[in-house]
Amino acid sequence: MKTTTAATDASFLNRHPWIYVVLAFALLISAWSALITVAVKNSPEVIEVTRQR
């Protein structure tokens, strides 16, 4: 008869907690990419400033 322990019942993510860090960085990079893409597509019109004398 096989006995189970907490170590054998642990899930894959609980045995490799660094994966949470990698997923968090991937989420952060994708969020920044989305924000930058939206900002570039919706940039304001360029207004040329001339110097008056």
KEROGU-804884 format. One record per atom (N, C-alpha, C, O): residue number from 1; residue in three letters; atom name; x, y, z. Coordinates in nm, 3 decimals. Atoms other than C-alpha are relative to their C-alpha. Layout:
<atom><k>NUM</k><r>ala</r><a>CA</a><xx>X</xx><yy>Y</yy><zz>Z</zz></atom>
...
END
This chain:
<atom><k>1</k><r>met</r><a>N</a><xx>0.085</xx><yy>-0.118</yy><zz>0.000</zz></atom>
<atom><k>1</k><r>met</r><a>CA</a><xx>0.000</xx><yy>0.000</yy><zz>0.000</zz></atom>
<atom><k>1</k><r>met</r><a>C</a><xx>0.089</xx><yy>0.124</yy><zz>0.000</zz></atom>
<atom><k>1</k><r>met</r><a>O</a><xx>0.183</xx><yy>0.134</yy><zz>0.078</zz></atom>
<atom><k>2</k><r>lys</r><a>N</a><xx>-0.080</xx><yy>-0.121</yy><zz>0.014</zz></atom>
<atom><k>2</k><r>lys</r><a>CA</a><xx>0.138</xx><yy>0.338</yy><zz>-0.103</zz></atom>
<atom><k>2</k><r>lys</r><a>C</a><xx>-0.058</xx><yy>0.111</yy><zz>0.088</zz></atom>
<atom><k>2</k><r>lys</r><a>O</a><xx>-0.178</xx><yy>0.137</yy><zz>0.087</zz></atom>
<atom><k>3</k><r>thr</r><a>N</a><xx>0.045</xx><yy>-0.113</yy><zz>-0.083</zz></atom>
<atom><k>3</k><r>thr</r><a>CA</a><xx>0.123</xx><yy>0.625</yy><zz>0.143</zz></atom>
<atom><k>3</k><r>thr</r><a>C</a><xx>0.036</xx><yy>0.129</yy><zz>-0.073</zz></atom>
<atom><k>3</k><r>thr</r><a>O</a><xx>0.140</xx><yy>0.139</yy><zz>-0.138</zz></atom>
<atom><k>4</k><r>thr</r><a>N</a><xx>-0.025</xx><yy>-0.129</yy><zz>0.065</zz></atom>
<atom><k>4</k><r>thr</r><a>CA</a><xx>0.097</xx><yy>0.980</yy><zz>0.017</zz></atom>
<atom><k>4</k><r>thr</r><a>C</a><xx>0.043</xx><yy>0.101</yy><zz>0.106</zz></atom>
<atom><k>4</k><r>thr</r><a>O</a><xx>-0.004</xx><yy>0.099</yy><zz>0.219</zz></atom>
<atom><k>5</k><r>thr</r><a>N</a><xx>-0.046</xx><yy>-0.106</yy><zz>-0.089</zz></atom>
<atom><k>5</k><r>thr</r><a>CA</a><xx>0.275</xx><yy>1.274</yy><zz>0.171</zz></atom>
<atom><k>5</k><r>thr</r><a>C</a><xx>-0.031</xx><yy>0.134</yy><zz>-0.064</zz></atom>
<atom><k>5</k><r>thr</r><a>O</a><xx>-0.075</xx><yy>0.140</yy><zz>-0.179</zz></atom>
<atom><k>6</k><r>ala</r><a>N</a><xx>0.025</xx><yy>-0.134</yy><zz>0.053</zz></atom>
<atom><k>6</k><r>ala</r><a>CA</a><xx>0.241</xx><yy>1.647</yy><zz>0.127</zz></atom>
<atom><k>6</k><r>ala</r><a>C</a><xx>0.095</xx><yy>0.032</yy><zz>-0.114</zz></atom>
<atom><k>6</k><r>ala</r><a>O</a><xx>0.058</xx><yy>0.105</yy><zz>-0.206</zz></atom>
<atom><k>7</k><r>ala</r><a>N</a><xx>-0.098</xx><yy>-0.027</yy><zz>0.105</zz></atom>
<atom><k>7</k><r>ala</r><a>CA</a><xx>0.555</xx><yy>1.652</yy><zz>-0.089</zz></atom>
<atom><k>7</k><r>ala</r><a>C</a><xx>-0.042</xx><yy>-0.063</yy><zz>-0.131</zz></atom>
<atom><k>7</k><r>ala</r><a>O</a><xx>-0.022</xx><yy>-0.003</yy><zz>-0.237</zz></atom>
<atom><k>8</k><r>thr</r><a>N</a><xx>0.041</xx><yy>0.065</yy><zz>0.124</zz></atom>
<atom><k>8</k><r>thr</r><a>CA</a><xx>0.415</xx><yy>1.406</yy><zz>-0.341</zz></atom>
<atom><k>8</k><r>thr</r><a>C</a><xx>-0.132</xx><yy>0.055</yy><zz>-0.051</zz></atom>
<atom><k>8</k><r>thr</r><a>O</a><xx>-0.160</xx><yy>0.044</yy><zz>-0.171</zz></atom>
<atom><k>9</k><r>asp</r><a>N</a><xx>0.129</xx><yy>-0.056</yy><zz>0.041</zz></atom>
<atom><k>9</k><r>asp</r><a>CA</a><xx>0.074</xx><yy>1.576</yy><zz>-0.348</zz></atom>
<atom><k>9</k><r>asp</r><a>C</a><xx>0.013</xx><yy>0.144</yy><zz>-0.050</zz></atom>
<atom><k>9</k><r>asp</r><a>O</a><xx>-0.085</xx><yy>0.199</yy><zz>-0.100</zz></atom>
<atom><k>10</k><r>ala</r><a>N</a><xx>-0.018</xx><yy>-0.138</yy><zz>0.041</zz></atom>
<atom><k>10</k><r>ala</r><a>CA</a><xx>0.222</xx><yy>1.920</yy><zz>-0.426</zz></atom>
<atom><k>10</k><r>ala</r><a>C</a><xx>-0.015</xx><yy>0.012</yy><zz>-0.151</zz></atom>
<atom><k>10</k><r>ala</r><a>O</a><xx>0.029</xx><yy>-0.075</yy><zz>-0.227</zz></atom>
<atom><k>11</k><r>ser</r><a>N</a><xx>0.018</xx><yy>-0.021</yy><zz>0.143</zz></atom>
<atom><k>11</k><r>ser</r><a>CA</a><xx>0.126</xx><yy>2.061</yy><zz>-0.763</zz></atom>
<atom><k>11</k><r>ser</r><a>C</a><xx>0.130</xx><yy>0.046</yy><zz>-0.064</zz></atom>
<atom><k>11</k><r>ser</r><a>O</a><xx>0.227</xx><yy>0.080</yy><zz>0.004</zz></atom>
<atom><k>12</k><r>phe</r><a>N</a><xx>-0.120</xx><yy>-0.039</yy><zz>0.074</zz></atom>
<atom><k>12</k><r>phe</r><a>CA</a><xx>0.376</xx><yy>2.147</yy><zz>-1.034</zz></atom>
<atom><k>12</k><r>phe</r><a>C</a><xx>0.042</xx><yy>0.143</yy><zz>0.034</zz></atom>
<atom><k>12</k><r>phe</r><a>O</a><xx>0.160</xx><yy>0.170</yy><zz>0.054</zz></atom>
<atom><k>13</k><r>leu</r><a>N</a><xx>-0.032</xx><yy>-0.140</yy><zz>-0.030</zz></atom>
<atom><k>13</k><r>leu</r><a>CA</a><xx>0.353</xx><yy>2.522</yy><zz>-0.962</zz></atom>
<atom><k>13</k><r>leu</r><a>C</a><xx>0.050</xx><yy>0.018</yy><zz>0.144</zz></atom>
<atom><k>13</k><r>leu</r><a>O</a><xx>0.132</xx><yy>0.105</yy><zz>0.170</zz></atom>
<atom><k>14</k><r>asn</r><a>N</a><xx>-0.048</xx><yy>-0.010</yy><zz>-0.138</zz></atom>
<atom><k>14</k><r>asn</r><a>CA</a><xx>0.403</xx><yy>2.470</yy><zz>-0.590</zz></atom>
<atom><k>14</k><r>asn</r><a>C</a><xx>0.141</xx><yy>-0.056</yy><zz>0.015</zz></atom>
<atom><k>14</k><r>asn</r><a>O</a><xx>0.215</xx><yy>-0.015</yy><zz>0.105</zz></atom>
<atom><k>15</k><r>arg</r><a>N</a><xx>-0.137</xx><yy>0.053</yy><zz>-0.004</zz></atom>
<atom><k>15</k><r>arg</r><a>CA</a><xx>0.718</xx><yy>2.269</yy><zz>-0.659</zz></atom>
<atom><k>15</k><r>arg</r><a>C</a><xx>0.098</xx><yy>0.092</yy><zz>-0.071</zz></atom>
<atom><k>15</k><r>arg</r><a>O</a><xx>0.219</xx><yy>0.084</yy><zz>-0.047</zz></atom>
<atom><k>16</k><r>his</r><a>N</a><xx>-0.085</xx><yy>-0.093</yy><zz>0.075</zz></atom>
<atom><k>16</k><r>his</r><a>CA</a><xx>0.851</xx><yy>2.541</yy><zz>-0.893</zz></atom>
<atom><k>16</k><r>his</r><a>C</a><xx>-0.052</xx><yy>0.142</yy><zz>0.017</zz></atom>
<atom><k>16</k><r>his</r><a>O</a><xx>-0.113</xx><yy>0.195</yy><zz>-0.076</zz></atom>
<atom><k>17</k><r>pro</r><a>N</a><xx>0.059</xx><yy>-0.133</yy><zz>-0.024</zz></atom>
<atom><k>17</k><r>pro</r><a>CA</a><xx>0.761</xx><yy>2.878</yy><zz>-0.738</zz></atom>
<atom><k>17</k><r>pro</r><a>C</a><xx>0.058</xx><yy>0.110</yy><zz>-0.086</zz></atom>
<atom><k>17</k><r>pro</r><a>O</a><xx>-0.003</xx><yy>0.216</yy><zz>-0.098</zz></atom>
<atom><k>18</k><r>trp</r><a>N</a><xx>-0.059</xx><yy>-0.103</yy><zz>0.086</zz></atom>
<atom><k>18</k><r>trp</r><a>CA</a><xx>0.994</xx><yy>3.072</yy><zz>-0.971</zz></atom>
<atom><k>18</k><r>trp</r><a>C</a><xx>-0.084</xx><yy>0.023</yy><zz>-0.124</zz></atom>
<atom><k>18</k><r>trp</r><a>O</a><xx>-0.072</xx><yy>0.128</yy><zz>-0.188</zz></atom>
<atom><k>19</k><r>ile</r><a>N</a><xx>0.087</xx><yy>-0.016</yy><zz>0.116</zz></atom>
<atom><k>19</k><r>ile</r><a>CA</a><xx>0.737</xx><yy>3.015</yy><zz>-1.246</zz></atom>
<atom><k>19</k><r>ile</r><a>C</a><xx>-0.097</xx><yy>0.116</yy><zz>0.023</zz></atom>
<atom><k>19</k><r>ile</r><a>O</a><xx>-0.134</xx><yy>0.185</yy><zz>-0.071</zz></atom>
<atom><k>20</k><r>tyr</r><a>N</a><xx>0.087</xx><yy>-0.115</yy><zz>-0.031</zz></atom>
<atom><k>20</k><r>tyr</r><a>CA</a><xx>0.511</xx><yy>3.267</yy><zz>-1.067</zz></atom>
<atom><k>20</k><r>tyr</r><a>C</a><xx>0.070</xx><yy>0.131</yy><zz>-0.034</zz></atom>
<atom><k>20</k><r>tyr</r><a>O</a><xx>0.007</xx><yy>0.224</yy><zz>-0.084</zz></atom>
<atom><k>21</k><r>val</r><a>N</a><xx>-0.077</xx><yy>-0.121</yy><zz>0.029</zz></atom>
<atom><k>21</k><r>val</r><a>CA</a><xx>0.787</xx><yy>3.528</yy><zz>-1.103</zz></atom>
<atom><k>21</k><r>val</r><a>C</a><xx>0.008</xx><yy>0.021</yy><zz>-0.151</zz></atom>
<atom><k>21</k><r>val</r><a>O</a><xx>-0.009</xx><yy>0.133</yy><zz>-0.198</zz></atom>
<atom><k>22</k><r>val</r><a>N</a><xx>-0.008</xx><yy>-0.011</yy><zz>0.146</zz></atom>
<atom><k>22</k><r>val</r><a>CA</a><xx>0.830</xx><yy>3.454</yy><zz>-1.474</zz></atom>
<atom><k>22</k><r>val</r><a>C</a><xx>-0.135</xx><yy>0.042</yy><zz>-0.057</zz></atom>
<atom><k>22</k><r>val</r><a>O</a><xx>-0.141</xx><yy>0.128</yy><zz>-0.146</zz></atom>
<atom><k>23</k><r>leu</r><a>N</a><xx>0.134</xx><yy>-0.038</yy><zz>0.047</zz></atom>
<atom><k>23</k><r>leu</r><a>CA</a><xx>0.454</xx><yy>3.476</yy><zz>-1.530</zz></atom>
<atom><k>23</k><r>leu</r><a>C</a><xx>-0.032</xx><yy>0.144</yy><zz>0.034</zz></atom>
<atom><k>23</k><r>leu</r><a>O</a><xx>-0.094</xx><yy>0.214</yy><zz>-0.046</zz></atom>
<atom><k>24</k><r>ala</r><a>N</a><xx>0.025</xx><yy>-0.139</yy><zz>-0.039</zz></atom>
<atom><k>24</k><r>ala</r><a>CA</a><xx>0.437</xx><yy>3.805</yy><zz>-1.339</zz></atom>
<atom><k>24</k><r>ala</r><a>C</a><xx>0.075</xx><yy>0.097</yy><zz>-0.091</zz></atom>
<atom><k>24</k><r>ala</r><a>O</a><xx>0.020</xx><yy>0.198</yy><zz>-0.133</zz></atom>
<atom><k>25</k><r>phe</r><a>N</a><xx>-0.076</xx><yy>-0.087</yy><zz>0.091</zz></atom>
<atom><k>25</k><r>phe</r><a>CA</a><xx>0.715</xx><yy>3.958</yy><zz>-1.552</zz></atom>
<atom><k>25</k><r>phe</r><a>C</a><xx>-0.059</xx><yy>-0.002</yy><zz>-0.140</zz></atom>
<atom><k>25</k><r>phe</r><a>O</a><xx>-0.064</xx><yy>0.101</yy><zz>-0.207</zz></atom>
<atom><k>26</k><r>ala</r><a>N</a><xx>0.062</xx><yy>0.008</yy><zz>0.132</zz></atom>
<atom><k>26</k><r>ala</r><a>CA</a><xx>0.549</xx><yy>3.832</yy><zz>-1.871</zz></atom>
<atom><k>26</k><r>ala</r><a>C</a><xx>-0.128</xx><yy>0.084</yy><zz>-0.005</zz></atom>
<atom><k>26</k><r>ala</r><a>O</a><xx>-0.154</xx><yy>0.152</yy><zz>-0.104</zz></atom>
<atom><k>27</k><r>leu</r><a>N</a><xx>0.121</xx><yy>-0.081</yy><zz>-0.008</zz></atom>
<atom><k>27</k><r>leu</r><a>CA</a><xx>0.221</xx><yy>3.992</yy><zz>-1.762</zz></atom>
<atom><k>27</k><r>leu</r><a>C</a><xx>0.034</xx><yy>0.149</yy><zz>0.002</zz></atom>
<atom><k>27</k><r>leu</r><a>O</a><xx>-0.033</xx><yy>0.228</yy><zz>-0.065</zz></atom>
<atom><k>28</k><r>leu</r><a>N</a><xx>-0.042</xx><yy>-0.139</yy><zz>-0.010</zz></atom>
<atom><k>28</k><r>leu</r><a>CA</a><xx>0.399</xx><yy>4.317</yy><zz>-1.676</zz></atom>
<atom><k>28</k><r>leu</r><a>C</a><xx>0.050</xx><yy>0.052</yy><zz>-0.136</zz></atom>
<atom><k>28</k><r>leu</r><a>O</a><xx>0.014</xx><yy>0.162</yy><zz>-0.176</zz></atom>
<atom><k>29</k><r>ile</r><a>N</a><xx>-0.052</xx><yy>-0.041</yy><zz>0.130</zz></atom>
<atom><k>29</k><r>ile</r><a>CA</a><xx>0.582</xx><yy>4.331</yy><zz>-2.011</zz></atom>
<atom><k>29</k><r>ile</r><a>C</a><xx>-0.113</xx><yy>0.013</yy><zz>-0.102</zz></atom>
<atom><k>29</k><r>ile</r><a>O</a><xx>-0.114</xx><yy>0.107</yy><zz>-0.181</zz></atom>
<atom><k>30</k><r>ser</r><a>N</a><xx>0.111</xx><yy>-0.009</yy><zz>0.094</zz></atom>
<atom><k>30</k><r>ser</r><a>CA</a><xx>0.263</xx><yy>4.261</yy><zz>-2.205</zz></atom>
<atom><k>30</k><r>ser</r><a>C</a><xx>-0.089</xx><yy>0.120</yy><zz>0.029</zz></atom>
<atom><k>30</k><r>ser</r><a>O</a><xx>-0.140</xx><yy>0.183</yy><zz>-0.064</zz></atom>
<atom><k>31</k><r>ala</r><a>N</a><xx>0.080</xx><yy>-0.118</yy><zz>-0.035</zz></atom>
<atom><k>31</k><r>ala</r><a>CA</a><xx>0.074</xx><yy>4.532</yy><zz>-2.014</zz></atom>
<atom><k>31</k><r>ala</r><a>C</a><xx>0.069</xx><yy>0.128</yy><zz>-0.046</zz></atom>
<atom><k>31</k><r>ala</r><a>O</a><xx>0.005</xx><yy>0.217</yy><zz>-0.102</zz></atom>
<atom><k>32</k><r>trp</r><a>N</a><xx>-0.074</xx><yy>-0.117</yy><zz>0.045</zz></atom>
<atom><k>32</k><r>trp</r><a>CA</a><xx>0.348</xx><yy>4.788</yy><zz>-2.081</zz></atom>
<atom><k>32</k><r>trp</r><a>C</a><xx>-0.002</xx><yy>0.010</yy><zz>-0.152</zz></atom>
<atom><k>32</k><r>trp</r><a>O</a><xx>-0.018</xx><yy>0.119</yy><zz>-0.206</zz></atom>
<atom><k>33</k><r>ser</r><a>N</a><xx>0.003</xx><yy>-0.002</yy><zz>0.146</zz></atom>
<atom><k>33</k><r>ser</r><a>CA</a><xx>0.357</xx><yy>4.688</yy><zz>-2.448</zz></atom>
<atom><k>33</k><r>ser</r><a>C</a><xx>-0.135</xx><yy>0.048</yy><zz>-0.052</zz></atom>
<atom><k>33</k><r>ser</r><a>O</a><xx>-0.142</xx><yy>0.126</yy><zz>-0.147</zz></atom>
<atom><k>34</k><r>ala</r><a>N</a><xx>0.134</xx><yy>-0.043</yy><zz>0.041</zz></atom>
<atom><k>34</k><r>ala</r><a>CA</a><xx>-0.018</xx><yy>4.734</yy><zz>-2.479</zz></atom>
<atom><k>34</k><r>ala</r><a>C</a><xx>-0.019</xx><yy>0.149</yy><zz>0.025</zz></atom>
<atom><k>34</k><r>ala</r><a>O</a><xx>-0.073</xx><yy>0.219</yy><zz>-0.061</zz></atom>
<atom><k>35</k><r>leu</r><a>N</a><xx>0.013</xx><yy>-0.143</yy><zz>-0.030</zz></atom>
<atom><k>35</k><r>leu</r><a>CA</a><xx>-0.006</xx><yy>5.075</yy><zz>-2.310</zz></atom>
<atom><k>35</k><r>leu</r><a>C</a><xx>0.081</xx><yy>0.086</yy><zz>-0.097</zz></atom>
<atom><k>35</k><r>leu</r><a>O</a><xx>0.033</xx><yy>0.189</yy><zz>-0.143</zz></atom>
<atom><k>36</k><r>ile</r><a>N</a><xx>-0.084</xx><yy>-0.077</yy><zz>0.093</zz></atom>
<atom><k>36</k><r>ile</r><a>CA</a><xx>0.280</xx><yy>5.196</yy><zz>-2.530</zz></atom>
<atom><k>36</k><r>ile</r><a>C</a><xx>-0.059</xx><yy>-0.002</yy><zz>-0.140</zz></atom>
<atom><k>36</k><r>ile</r><a>O</a><xx>-0.056</xx><yy>0.099</yy><zz>-0.210</zz></atom>
<atom><k>37</k><r>thr</r><a>N</a><xx>0.063</xx><yy>0.010</yy><zz>0.132</zz></atom>
<atom><k>37</k><r>thr</r><a>CA</a><xx>0.106</xx><yy>5.070</yy><zz>-2.844</zz></atom>
<atom><k>37</k><r>thr</r><a>C</a><xx>-0.120</xx><yy>0.093</yy><zz>-0.011</zz></atom>
<atom><k>37</k><r>thr</r><a>O</a><xx>-0.136</xx><yy>0.162</yy><zz>-0.111</zz></atom>
<atom><k>38</k><r>val</r><a>N</a><xx>0.117</xx><yy>-0.088</yy><zz>0.001</zz></atom>
<atom><k>38</k><r>val</r><a>CA</a><xx>-0.215</xx><yy>5.253</yy><zz>-2.756</zz></atom>
<atom><k>38</k><r>val</r><a>C</a><xx>0.043</xx><yy>0.146</yy><zz>0.002</zz></atom>
<atom><k>38</k><r>val</r><a>O</a><xx>-0.017</xx><yy>0.229</yy><zz>-0.066</zz></atom>
<atom><k>39</k><r>ala</r><a>N</a><xx>-0.048</xx><yy>-0.138</yy><zz>-0.007</zz></atom>
<atom><k>39</k><r>ala</r><a>CA</a><xx>-0.021</xx><yy>5.570</yy><zz>-2.671</zz></atom>
<atom><k>39</k><r>ala</r><a>C</a><xx>0.058</xx><yy>0.046</yy><zz>-0.133</zz></atom>
<atom><k>39</k><r>ala</r><a>O</a><xx>0.037</xx><yy>0.160</yy><zz>-0.173</zz></atom>
<atom><k>40</k><r>val</r><a>N</a><xx>-0.058</xx><yy>-0.036</yy><zz>0.129</zz></atom>
<atom><k>40</k><r>val</r><a>CA</a><xx>0.167</xx><yy>5.565</yy><zz>-3.002</zz></atom>
<atom><k>40</k><r>val</r><a>C</a><xx>-0.109</xx><yy>0.018</yy><zz>-0.105</zz></atom>
<atom><k>40</k><r>val</r><a>O</a><xx>-0.103</xx><yy>0.111</yy><zz>-0.186</zz></atom>
<atom><k>41</k><r>lys</r><a>N</a><xx>0.108</xx><yy>-0.010</yy><zz>0.098</zz></atom>
<atom><k>41</k><r>lys</r><a>CA</a><xx>-0.149</xx><yy>5.507</yy><zz>-3.205</zz></atom>
<atom><k>41</k><r>lys</r><a>C</a><xx>-0.089</xx><yy>0.122</yy><zz>0.023</zz></atom>
<atom><k>41</k><r>lys</r><a>O</a><xx>-0.147</xx><yy>0.174</yy><zz>-0.072</zz></atom>
<atom><k>42</k><r>asn</r><a>N</a><xx>0.086</xx><yy>-0.112</yy><zz>-0.034</zz></atom>
<atom><k>42</k><r>asn</r><a>CA</a><xx>-0.334</xx><yy>5.787</yy><zz>-3.025</zz></atom>
<atom><k>42</k><r>asn</r><a>C</a><xx>0.080</xx><yy>0.122</yy><zz>0.043</zz></atom>
<atom><k>42</k><r>asn</r><a>O</a><xx>0.037</xx><yy>0.199</yy><zz>0.129</zz></atom>
<atom><k>43</k><r>ser</r><a>N</a><xx>-0.084</xx><yy>-0.113</yy><zz>-0.037</zz></atom>
<atom><k>43</k><r>ser</r><a>CA</a><xx>-0.054</xx><yy>6.041</yy><zz>-3.006</zz></atom>
<atom><k>43</k><r>ser</r><a>C</a><xx>-0.064</xx><yy>0.130</yy><zz>-0.048</zz></atom>
<atom><k>43</k><r>ser</r><a>O</a><xx>-0.131</xx><yy>0.132</yy><zz>-0.152</zz></atom>
<atom><k>44</k><r>pro</r><a>N</a><xx>0.059</xx><yy>-0.128</yy><zz>0.041</zz></atom>
<atom><k>44</k><r>pro</r><a>CA</a><xx>-0.157</xx><yy>6.407</yy><zz>-3.021</zz></atom>
<atom><k>44</k><r>pro</r><a>C</a><xx>0.069</xx><yy>0.057</yy><zz>-0.124</zz></atom>
<atom><k>44</k><r>pro</r><a>O</a><xx>0.181</xx><yy>0.019</yy><zz>-0.158</zz></atom>
<atom><k>45</k><r>glu</r><a>N</a><xx>-0.054</xx><yy>-0.063</yy><zz>0.120</zz></atom>
<atom><k>45</k><r>glu</r><a>CA</a><xx>-0.103</xx><yy>6.618</yy><zz>-3.330</zz></atom>
<atom><k>45</k><r>glu</r><a>C</a><xx>0.120</xx><yy>0.087</yy><zz>0.038</zz></atom>
<atom><k>45</k><r>glu</r><a>O</a><xx>0.121</xx><yy>0.154</yy><zz>0.142</zz></atom>
<atom><k>46</k><r>val</r><a>N</a><xx>-0.120</xx><yy>-0.078</yy><zz>-0.025</zz></atom>
<atom><k>46</k><r>val</r><a>CA</a><xx>0.239</xx><yy>6.780</yy><zz>-3.352</zz></atom>
<atom><k>46</k><r>val</r><a>C</a><xx>-0.029</xx><yy>0.146</yy><zz>-0.033</zz></atom>
<atom><k>46</k><r>val</r><a>O</a><xx>-0.078</xx><yy>0.177</yy><zz>-0.141</zz></atom>
<atom><k>47</k><r>ile</r><a>N</a><xx>0.021</xx><yy>-0.144</yy><zz>0.019</zz></atom>
<atom><k>47</k><r>ile</r><a>CA</a><xx>0.218</xx><yy>7.159</yy><zz>-3.310</zz></atom>
<atom><k>47</k><r>ile</r><a>C</a><xx>0.138</xx><yy>0.065</yy><zz>-0.007</zz></atom>
<atom><k>47</k><r>ile</r><a>O</a><xx>0.218</xx><yy>0.058</yy><zz>0.087</zz></atom>
<atom><k>48</k><r>glu</r><a>N</a><xx>-0.129</xx><yy>-0.064</yy><zz>0.018</zz></atom>
<atom><k>48</k><r>glu</r><a>CA</a><xx>0.511</xx><yy>7.350</yy><zz>-3.447</zz></atom>
<atom><k>48</k><r>glu</r><a>C</a><xx>0.001</xx><yy>0.135</yy><zz>0.070</zz></atom>
<atom><k>48</k><r>glu</r><a>O</a><xx>-0.089</xx><yy>0.217</yy><zz>0.051</zz></atom>
<atom><k>49</k><r>val</r><a>N</a><xx>-0.012</xx><yy>-0.124</yy><zz>-0.076</zz></atom>
<atom><k>49</k><r>val</r><a>CA</a><xx>0.625</xx><yy>7.630</yy><zz>-3.220</zz></atom>
<atom><k>49</k><r>val</r><a>C</a><xx>0.105</xx><yy>0.086</yy><zz>-0.069</zz></atom>
<atom><k>49</k><r>val</r><a>O</a><xx>0.219</xx><yy>0.044</yy><zz>-0.089</zz></atom>
<atom><k>50</k><r>thr</r><a>N</a><xx>-0.094</xx><yy>-0.092</yy><zz>0.063</zz></atom>
<atom><k>50</k><r>thr</r><a>CA</a><xx>0.783</xx><yy>7.932</yy><zz>-3.388</zz></atom>
<atom><k>50</k><r>thr</r><a>C</a><xx>0.035</xx><yy>0.110</yy><zz>0.098</zz></atom>
<atom><k>50</k><r>thr</r><a>O</a><xx>-0.046</xx><yy>0.148</yy><zz>0.183</zz></atom>
<atom><k>51</k><r>arg</r><a>N</a><xx>-0.047</xx><yy>-0.105</yy><zz>-0.088</zz></atom>
<atom><k>51</k><r>arg</r><a>CA</a><xx>0.984</xx><yy>8.198</yy><zz>-3.214</zz></atom>
<atom><k>51</k><r>arg</r><a>C</a><xx>-0.036</xx><yy>0.136</yy><zz>-0.059</zz></atom>
<atom><k>51</k><r>arg</r><a>O</a><xx>-0.006</xx><yy>0.164</yy><zz>-0.175</zz></atom>
<atom><k>52</k><r>gln</r><a>N</a><xx>0.038</xx><yy>-0.134</yy><zz>0.045</zz></atom>
<atom><k>52</k><r>gln</r><a>CA</a><xx>0.847</xx><yy>8.550</yy><zz>-3.238</zz></atom>
<atom><k>52</k><r>gln</r><a>C</a><xx>0.098</xx><yy>0.102</yy><zz>0.055</zz></atom>
<atom><k>52</k><r>gln</r><a>O</a><xx>0.146</xx><yy>0.090</yy><zz>0.167</zz></atom>
<atom><k>53</k><r>arg</r><a>N</a><xx>-0.090</xx><yy>-0.107</yy><zz>-0.046</zz></atom>
<atom><k>53</k><r>arg</r><a>CA</a><xx>1.063</xx><yy>8.861</yy><zz>-3.218</zz></atom>
<atom><k>53</k><r>arg</r><a>C</a><xx>-0.073</xx><yy>0.128</yy><zz>0.022</zz></atom>
<atom><k>53</k><r>arg</r><a>O</a><xx>-0.012</xx><yy>0.228</yy><zz>0.060</zz></atom>
END
